[in-house]
Amino acid sequence: MNPKQITEDWKTLTADLAIRFDSDVPDLNVVLFLIGVQELGKGRQKFSKRQKEELMHIAVCRLLSELGYYQLEGHDEEGWPIWTLLKKVDNYSIMEQEYLLKSLVVHYFKEEEQ
């Protein structure tokens, strides 16, 4: 997917999420948090700051699993996903990281719609 298309799809996605959650247009961190909650599968609840960070990590692992960087190994005793790093993540600039994650987020939500 080309950068222009990703940018357009990202804007559409975040506008839709803002409407769905009756909130401001979310940034990448908020969207990662939402994906983490989705992947955890326990519904809406209060999370500590540390748990929120872990949810974002879950989202990043889930997204990067599409590229073969992580693999889901199972769940811990509390039901949280356990991911294993399969290969070292390439050194990307901050802008490249953001673009990569946004493109994977767009793909994630398109798959969820099907």
N, C-alpha and C positions, 0 to 999 in steps of 0.2 A: 504494500500500500504506500502511496506517495505521501510526503509530508503535508501537502495541501489538503488531501482527503482526510488524513488523520486529524488535522486541525479542525476541519469542518465537522467531522464525526464527533470529536471531543466536545465541541461547543454544543452540538445537538444533544449529546448524551447528558452533559452537565445541566443544560437547560431543562431537560426532561426530569432529571433527578430533583432539581429545585422545585419543580411543580409537584412531583410525587410526594416530596417530603415537606412541602410548603415552607421552604427555607431559601436562603441565599444560594446563589450558584456555588456548588462545592468546588474546592480545589483538589489537587491530586491526593493530598493526605486524607481528606475526608472520604474521597471515593475509595481509597485503599482500606480505610477503616470499615466502610460499608461492605466491601468484599470480604474482609476478614470476619465480620459478623455473619455474613451469609455462609461462608465456608465452615465456621464453627457450628452453625446450625442449631443454636439454642435460643434464637429469637432475641427480641429486644430486652435489654436489662441494663443495669448500672454496671459499669466497668471501672476499675481503678486506672490510674495513669499508666501503670506498668502493663495491665491487661490490654489497654488501648494500643500501646506500643507493640505488644505481642500480636494483636489482631492485625495490625498493619504488616508485621513481619509474615504472618500467615498468608496475607494477600499477596505479598511480593513473591513468596515461595510458590504459591498457587499459579501466579501469572508466569513466573520464570520456568515453571515445570513444563509449560507449553514449548519451551525451547530446549528442554532436556537438561536444565541446570539443577533441578530439584526433583525428588520423588517422594510421594506420600508413603510413609512407612506404617502408619496406623494412628492410633490415638492413645493419649495417656489415660490414667485412671479417672481424670475429670472430664474426659471427652475432647480434649484439645488435640488438634492434629499435630503429628510429629513428622517433620520433613527432613530428608537427608540430602545434603549437597552432593551431587553426582560429579560435577566438574566446576572448576573455578570460574566465577563470573568474570567476563572480560572487563578490562579497565576502560570505562566509558567516561566522557566528560559529563558534567552535571546536566548539560543540555541534552546530550545523547541519552543519558539515563531517563530523563523526563520524557523524551520522545518515545523511547522504547516502552516504558511503562504505560504511557497514554495509549500507544498502539495496542498493547496487550489488554488494557482495560476495555477499549472499544471492542476488541475481538471477544473478550469475556462476556460482555453484555449482549452482544449479537448472538452468541451461543445460547445464553440464558433465555433469549426470546423464542428460540426454536423449540 
